[in-house]
Amino acid sequence: MRALSSFPNILVFRGTPDFRKRRQSLATLIQSELGADPFSATLFVFMNRRRDCVRTLYWDKTGFAMWEKGLEEARFPWPKKLDRIGCVTLDSRQAEWLLEGIDIWNLRPHAELEYSRVF
């Protein structure tokens, strides 16, 4: 698989597609349900219902490439509120964290501050 940083867009499908679907069926799902272009330079990420398998799909100039990571005992972190149809955009760092099992949905950055004067 190409490096995650090489993709300008990474979209995570919020639903749980049938994992019996292969490349062409997932590309059709991307086009029909998400309204996205499966031939773009985007990496599409799918999660199964049990949250123990991630599948990615992208167009590699000559055909669709699909990559899969399955966990033997653990589960990928995934919030219940994202079970609706649609997608979430991630950056490459967040996608790497997701694949490593880090719960990116509960990470909270420092609050942004705005000041108009020093003193």
C-alpha positions as CSV (number, residue, x, y, z in Angstrom):
1,M,0.0,0.0,0.0
2,R,1.1,3.5,-0.7
3,A,2.1,5.7,2.3
4,L,-0.9,7.4,3.9
5,S,0.8,10.7,3.6
6,S,0.7,10.4,-0.2
7,F,-3.1,10.7,-0.3
8,P,-4.4,14.3,-0.4
9,N,-7.8,13.1,1.1
10,I,-8.6,10.2,3.4
11,L,-12.3,9.5,3.8
12,V,-13.7,7.1,6.4
13,F,-17.1,5.6,5.5
14,R,-19.3,6.0,8.5
15,G,-21.6,3.0,7.8
16,T,-20.7,-0.7,8.0
17,P,-20.7,-2.1,4.4
18,D,-21.0,-5.8,3.7
19,F,-17.4,-7.0,3.8
20,R,-18.2,-9.7,1.2
21,K,-18.1,-6.8,-1.3
22,R,-14.9,-6.5,-3.3
23,R,-13.3,-3.7,-5.2
24,Q,-15.9,-3.0,-7.8
25,S,-18.8,-3.1,-5.3
26,L,-17.0,-0.8,-2.9
27,A,-16.3,1.6,-5.8
28,T,-20.0,1.6,-6.7
29,L,-20.9,2.3,-3.0
30,I,-18.4,5.3,-3.0
31,Q,-20.0,6.7,-6.1
32,S,-23.7,6.0,-5.3
33,E,-24.0,6.5,-1.5
34,L,-21.2,9.0,-0.8
35,G,-21.4,10.9,-4.1
36,A,-17.6,10.8,-4.3
37,D,-15.3,10.0,-7.2
38,P,-13.7,6.6,-6.7
39,F,-11.1,7.4,-9.4
40,S,-9.8,10.4,-7.5
41,A,-6.6,10.4,-5.5
42,T,-8.6,9.7,-2.3
43,L,-8.1,6.8,0.1
44,F,-11.4,5.4,1.2
45,V,-11.5,3.5,4.5
46,F,-14.2,1.0,5.6
47,M,-14.8,-0.7,8.9
48,N,-16.7,-4.0,9.4
49,R,-19.6,-4.4,11.8
50,R,-17.5,-6.1,14.5
51,R,-14.8,-3.3,14.3
52,D,-12.0,-5.9,14.0
53,C,-11.2,-5.3,10.3
54,V,-10.4,-2.2,8.2
55,R,-10.4,-2.2,4.5
56,T,-9.1,0.6,2.2
57,L,-9.7,1.2,-1.4
58,Y,-8.0,3.6,-3.8
59,W,-7.5,4.1,-7.6
60,D,-3.9,3.4,-8.6
61,K,-4.0,4.7,-12.2
62,T,-4.4,1.2,-13.7
63,G,-7.0,-0.3,-11.3
64,F,-8.4,-0.3,-7.8
65,A,-6.1,-1.3,-5.0
66,M,-7.5,-2.8,-1.9
67,W,-5.8,-3.3,1.4
68,E,-7.1,-4.9,4.6
69,K,-6.0,-5.1,8.2
70,G,-7.7,-7.6,10.6
71,L,-7.2,-7.8,14.3
72,E,-7.2,-11.2,16.0
73,E,-8.4,-10.1,19.5
74,A,-8.8,-6.4,19.8
75,R,-11.2,-3.9,18.2
76,F,-10.6,-0.7,16.4
77,P,-11.9,2.3,18.3
78,W,-15.1,3.7,16.7
79,P,-17.7,6.0,18.2
80,K,-21.4,4.9,18.0
81,K,-22.5,8.3,16.7
82,L,-20.6,7.6,13.4
83,D,-22.8,4.7,12.4
84,R,-24.8,6.8,10.0
85,I,-24.2,6.8,6.2
86,G,-21.7,9.4,5.0
87,C,-18.0,9.9,5.7
88,V,-15.5,11.6,7.9
89,T,-12.3,13.2,6.6
90,L,-9.0,12.3,8.3
91,D,-5.5,13.5,7.8
92,S,-2.7,11.0,7.3
93,R,-1.6,11.2,11.0
94,Q,-5.1,10.5,12.2
95,A,-5.4,7.5,9.8
96,E,-2.1,6.1,11.1
97,W,-3.3,6.4,14.7
98,L,-6.6,4.7,13.8
99,L,-4.7,1.8,12.3
100,E,-2.5,1.6,15.3
101,G,-5.5,1.3,17.6
102,I,-5.4,4.9,19.1
103,D,-8.8,6.3,19.8
104,I,-8.7,9.4,17.6
105,W,-12.3,10.2,18.3
106,N,-11.6,11.1,22.0
107,L,-8.3,13.1,21.5
108,R,-8.9,16.6,22.6
109,P,-6.4,19.4,21.6
110,H,-5.6,22.4,23.8
111,A,-8.3,25.1,23.6
112,E,-7.4,27.9,21.2
113,L,-6.8,31.2,22.8
114,E,-7.3,34.7,21.3
115,Y,-5.8,37.7,22.9
116,S,-5.7,41.3,21.7
117,R,-3.1,42.6,24.2
118,V,0.0,41.3,25.9
119,F,-0.7,43.0,29.2
